[in-house]
């Protein structure tokens, strides 16, 4: 059963379900506990088509395409991401403290199901930004990543917006930003 099924089963069984205008939806919620998940999905789909609610996606993971899985896992461990010791050499995941997953996929894996090609020229358009405990940690982690083979993009500096900030590119040119409040 998918997450939305569980969430709406709990809502419907515990209390009557209300639509966005806070109107009680009568009749539709009867016997939820006895219905199979497929019936519930059809019911929810019908509600969505009638404009009763719109399920919104939530950010769950960020994918990073890498050329060398082992080397990339070691690099991202330096910023606190914990990958399994026996991580796959095609796809690996780590969950950060906030619950967002970082997924590493090899270039070959991504090219096996899409027309993606490695970028040529230019800089990265996105960055994984890591909140550090202190400005000193920004400096320390920046140096650690450089020593591990990362390429310095922005050495640590005191940004005008009140943070200590730095940026390193991983082995594949993906940006890894480090920041901490200056106060």
Secondary structure by P-SEA (a helix, b strand, c coil): ccaaaaaaaaaaaabbbbccccccccccccccccccaaaaaaaaaaaaaaccbbbbbcccbbbbbbccaaaaaaaaaaacccccccccccbbbbbccccbbbbbbcaaaaaaccccccccccccccccccccccaaaaaaaaaaaaaacccccccccccccccccbbbbccccbbbbbbbbcc
